[in-house]
């Protein structure tokens, strides 16, 4: 899956990336971090989902062997993102893995604005 954006972006060299650009992410989850109190007694576990981004100018560019991801990413977004999940989110993600893409879409929209949608760029 991927996220398609309605907002143009800019690569690190200043080149404009038109609306309809695509973010494909490598998703890693859950990364547990154990939490301990001041006496060293286990308190809880914190789970983190991490995304590493690849940016493409369009769906067509994903399907073109000669077209590589946009080198060094874009100015408007970092090359990745991490989200600390609540226990409820972790349970929901186990039941419906597509939530990971919805969270990414919501994050991208919150940073760049416009409308983002979850798509399958390989169809």
PEVEN-V630025 format. One record per residue. N is the residue number from 1. OMEGA is omega in whole degrees, 0 to 359 (999 if undefined). Layout:
N/OMEGA  N/OMEGA
This chain:
1/183  2/176  3/177  4/187  5/179  6/184  7/174  8/179  9/180  10/178  11/186  12/178  13/179  14/180  15/180  16/175  17/187  18/171  19/185  20/178  21/189  22/172  23/172  24/183  25/168  26/185  27/176  28/178  29/333  30/174  31/184  32/173  33/181  34/179  35/180  36/176  37/184  38/178  39/179  40/180  41/179  42/182  43/184  44/175  45/177  46/180  47/183  48/173  49/183  50/180  51/172  52/189  53/164  54/182  55/176  56/182  57/182  58/174  59/179  60/181  61/177  62/184  63/180  64/185  65/183  66/183  67/180  68/174  69/179  70/184  71/176  72/174  73/184  74/182  75/187  76/183  77/174  78/179  79/178  80/183  81/177  82/180  83/174  84/182  85/169  86/177  87/179  88/178  89/178  90/179  91/179  92/180  93/177  94/179  95/184  96/182  97/180  98/176  99/179  100/179  101/178  102/178  103/178  104/178  105/180  106/178  107/181  108/179  109/182  110/181  111/186  112/182  113/180  114/180  115/176  116/178  117/177  118/181  119/168  120/187  121/184  122/179  123/999
